[in-house]
Amino acid sequence: MRTAIIYASKHGTTAKVAQKIAERFPTTESVAVYNLKTDKQIDIQSFDTVVLGTAVYAGKPLPAMQNFCERQSGALLNKHLGLFVCGMEQDANKQQQETTNAFPHVLREKALAAQFLGGEFLFDRMNFLERLIIKKIAKTDQNVSAIKETDIEEFVKKFKEI
């Protein structure tokens, strides 16, 4: 089976999580990882499984992922599908809401897995305004990693069962 992991990332955390997912897929599978910022032409027809991931900021997914889902919705419905969200929301209900808002209903209905996998504050990759906002809201000026390794394992496990 061939798997495509396609992500939209702003500061690199979603890219990191996409790579962690790719590394955990069975070695018998061919896994390709695509960044929507640099990989403009992705032919999903040759893949059996497609995993989509996006960063969420202020409760909203990145536009690149929204556009990709709109353009590829029909083709994605014919794949084993996984969806993940990266963000720093701490409240479980709000995490679920962000995951729900990140992808169209038809894709969520089809997905084998849809999960919030945590995130990071990477101050060295933020612009001045982003740092200012994070300092005020999160009350920190240090890099913070809250990637959910156990949830990544659970997410990938759902694809090992197909």
Beta strands, then each sheet from edge to edge (+ up, - down):
strand 1: 2-8
strand 2: 30-35
strand 3: 49-57
strand 4: 60-61
strand 5: 80-86
strand 6: 113-116
strand 7: 120-121
strand 8: 144-145
sheet 1: 2+ 1+ 3+ 4-
sheet 2: 2+ 1+ 3+ 5+ 6+
sheet 3: 7+ 8-
end
